[in-house]
């Protein structure tokens, strides 16, 4: 995971906990099909590796629009 996101799994889990705590009230801006953890991994990979959204969609088995929503959230 470090090579694609630049962070260890533990760091990503800590970020997930912080995001989940910040959002709090049950509102989930990330796509439900991906969940918070995978949405965060997608976003970090997109930012670190500058991968095209369509390529990420293929890798994670979802549509490009889902990847776009994950990155936006």
CORNOR-V593814 format. One record per backbone hydrogen bond with DSSP energy under -1.0 kcal/mol. CO is the residue of the C=O (numbers start at 1). NH is the residue of the N-H. If there is no record, write none. Layout:
# CORNOR-V593814
CO_NH + CO_NH
This chain:
# CORNOR-V593814
1_5 + 2_6 + 8_12 + 9_13 + 10_14 + 11_15 + 12_16 + 13_17 + 14_18 + 15_19 + 16_20 + 17_21 + 18_22 + 19_23 + 20_24 + 23_25 + 24_26 + 31_34 + 31_35 + 35_39 + 36_40 + 37_41 + 38_42 + 39_43 + 40_44 + 41_45 + 42_46 + 43_47 + 44_48 + 45_49 + 46_50 + 52_56 + 53_57 + 54_58 + 55_59 + 56_60 + 57_62 + 63_67 + 64_68 + 65_69 + 66_70 + 67_71 + 68_72 + 69_73
